[in-house]
Amino acid sequence: MALTGCGGGGGGSTTPSTATTYPFRSGYQSLISQSEVNNFSISGTCTGTATETRSAAVAATFEGVPGVSATTTLTGSYSNCSPASFAGTSISYYDTNYKPLGSTIPGTDYAVYAVSDLPISVKVGDTAQFGTADVYSTSTKQVKTGTRTLSYAVETDSGSTAIVNLIAKAYNTSNQLLYTQQSRYRINTSGQLTAVSKDIQYSTTSTAHMVWTKN
């Protein structure tokens, strides 16, 4: 299971004005700085449940740049897929302004990001690619395994909230798409971000499609 990005999403019945702005950067900084536990129901190719636990940010250095890191642990089980249970841990690194620097899955994945600053504020309809990543098998960076692109799209929700969809696309070294992960957050006008869902569509080596919906 991909451990990239952060999750959230949802829907609503009233379309907000496209002039309404939401303080995205400060909301993202606040989200990453704090610990969080989310429980999900999984539907799609595999069905089951999962728990995502993210630690509060702590001081760390990545590629010589001082900043913070946050550790995310996923655990869960499937009712119709093998293996019947799964677990994994990833570590995300940020500079002192919480701009992403990289991420690791110890022993299997080491990603180095080139990321622009997130926008101070967003409104419904905004979309942009804000970063890329080179992915290696280990921190020695001797074996490159692929690349990723990072983007966002701001979608309609309710009269006072919007959905920020953080989109990660992973490619192998032949530039074949391996998966697209859409991690949706609900954002309000105070900048509070609340995780709601993850949509994970695999490609090239698999056609599996799962949707994680926050309980």
C-alpha positions in Angstrom: 0.0 0.0 0.0 1.3 3.4 -0.9 2.3 5.5 2.1 2.6 8.8 0.2 0.7 12.0 0.8 -2.0 12.8 3.3 -5.7 11.9 3.2 -9.1 13.5 3.3 -12.2 14.5 1.4 -16.0 14.5 1.3 -19.0 16.2 -0.2 -21.7 18.7 0.5 -25.0 20.0 -0.8 -24.3 23.7 -1.2 -21.7 25.1 -3.6 -19.5 27.8 -2.1 -18.7 31.0 -3.9 -15.6 30.7 -6.0 -14.4 33.9 -4.4 -14.3 32.3 -1.0 -10.6 31.7 0.0 -9.2 29.2 2.4 -5.9 29.6 4.2 -4.2 26.4 2.9 -0.6 26.9 3.8 -1.2 27.7 7.5 -3.7 24.9 7.7 -1.3 22.4 6.3 1.4 23.5 8.7 -0.9 23.1 11.6 -2.0 19.7 10.5 1.5 18.3 10.1 2.7 19.8 13.4 0.1 17.8 15.4 -0.5 14.1 15.9 -3.5 12.5 14.4 -5.3 9.1 14.3 -7.8 8.2 11.6 -9.9 5.1 11.1 -11.0 4.1 7.6 -13.4 1.7 6.0 -12.0 0.2 2.7 -14.1 -0.5 -0.3 -13.3 -1.5 -3.9 -11.1 -4.3 -5.1 -10.3 -5.2 -1.5 -12.6 -4.5 1.4 -11.7 -4.1 5.1 -10.6 -1.6 7.7 -7.5 0.5 8.4 -6.0 2.8 11.0 -3.6 5.6 10.1 -1.6 7.1 13.0 0.7 10.1 12.5 3.0 11.4 15.1 3.4 15.1 15.9 6.4 16.7 14.1 9.8 16.5 15.8 13.1 18.1 14.9 14.9 16.3 12.1 17.4 16.8 9.2 16.9 15.5 5.7 19.6 15.7 3.0 21.4 18.2 5.2 18.4 20.5 5.5 17.2 21.1 9.1 13.5 20.8 9.8 11.0 18.4 11.2 9.7 14.8 10.5 6.5 13.0 11.2 6.0 9.3 11.3 2.9 7.6 9.9 1.9 4.0 10.7 -0.7 2.1 8.8 -2.3 -1.1 10.1 -5.4 -2.9 8.7 -7.0 -6.0 7.5 -8.8 -7.2 4.3 -11.9 -9.5 4.3 -11.3 -10.7 0.7 -7.7 -10.2 -0.3 -4.4 -11.8 0.6 -2.5 -11.2 2.7 -5.3 -10.7 5.1 -3.6 -8.0 7.1 -1.1 -5.3 6.4 1.2 -2.9 8.3 3.7 -0.3 7.3 5.6 2.8 8.5 6.7 5.9 6.6 8.5 9.0 7.7 7.9 12.4 6.0 10.4 15.2 6.2 9.8 19.0 6.0 11.8 22.1 6.3 11.2 24.6 9.2 8.3 26.1 7.2 6.8 22.6 6.7 7.6 22.5 3.0 8.0 18.8 2.1 11.6 17.7 1.6 11.3 13.9 1.2 9.9 10.7 2.6 11.1 7.2 3.5 9.8 3.8 3.9 12.7 2.2 5.7 14.5 -0.3 3.6 12.4 0.0 0.4 11.7 3.6 -0.6 13.7 6.9 -0.3 12.1 9.9 -2.0 13.7 13.3 -2.5 11.3 16.1 -3.3 11.6 19.3 -5.3 8.6 21.3 -4.1 7.4 24.8 -4.5 5.8 26.6 -1.5 2.2 25.7 -1.0 -0.1 28.7 -1.8 -1.0 30.9 1.2 -4.7 30.6 0.2 -6.8 28.6 -2.3 -10.3 28.8 -3.7 -12.6 26.3 -5.4 -11.3 25.5 -8.9 -7.6 26.1 -8.1 -5.3 23.4 -9.4 -1.5 23.1 -9.8 1.4 20.7 -9.8 3.6 21.8 -6.9 6.4 19.2 -6.8 8.2 16.2 -8.1 10.2 13.5 -6.4 13.1 11.2 -7.4 12.6 7.8 -5.7 15.4 5.4 -4.8 15.5 2.0 -3.1 17.7 3.3 -0.1 19.2 6.5 1.2 22.5 5.7 -0.6 20.6 6.7 -3.8 22.6 4.2 -5.9 19.4 2.6 -7.4 16.7 4.9 -8.7 13.3 3.2 -8.8 11.1 5.9 -10.2 9.6 9.3 -9.9 6.5 11.0 -8.5 4.5 14.1 -9.2 2.6 16.0 -6.5 -0.4 18.3 -7.3 -3.5 19.6 -5.7 -7.1 20.4 -6.9 -9.6 22.4 -4.8 -13.1 20.9 -5.2 -16.6 22.0 -4.1 -18.0 20.9 -0.8 -20.4 23.0 1.4 -21.2 26.7 1.7 -18.4 27.2 4.2 -15.9 24.5 3.3 -14.1 23.1 0.3 -12.1 19.9 -0.5 -8.4 20.0 -1.0 -7.4 17.0 -3.1 -3.7 16.2 -2.8 -2.7 14.0 -5.8 0.4 11.8 -5.9 1.3 9.9 -9.1 4.1 7.4 -9.1 6.0 6.2 -12.1 8.7 3.6 -12.7 12.0 4.2 -14.5 10.2 3.6 -17.8 7.8 6.4 -17.0 4.9 3.9 -16.7 2.2 5.0 -14.2 2.2 2.7 -11.1 -0.5 4.3 -9.1 -2.5 7.5 -8.5 -3.4 8.4 -4.9 -5.9 11.1 -4.2 -5.9 12.2 -0.6 -8.8 14.5 0.2 -9.1 17.0 3.1 -12.0 19.2 4.0 -10.9 22.7 4.7 -12.8 25.5 6.4 -12.3 29.3 6.3 -10.2 29.1 9.4 -7.8 26.7 7.7 -8.6 23.6 9.6 -8.0 20.5 7.5 -9.9 17.3 8.3 -9.1 14.0 6.6 -12.0 12.3 4.9 -10.8 9.8 2.2 -8.1 8.3 0.1 -8.6 7.0 -3.4 -5.9 4.6 -4.7 -5.9 3.4 -8.3 -3.1 1.1 -9.3 -1.8 0.9 -12.9 0.5 -1.0 -15.2 1.2 -3.9 -12.9 -2.2 -4.0 -11.2 -5.8 -2.8 -11.8 -6.7 -2.8 -8.1 -8.7 0.2 -6.9 -9.5 1.0 -3.3 -11.3 3.8 -1.6 -10.6 4.5 2.1 -13.4 6.4 3.7 -12.9 7.9 7.1 -15.2 6.6 9.8 
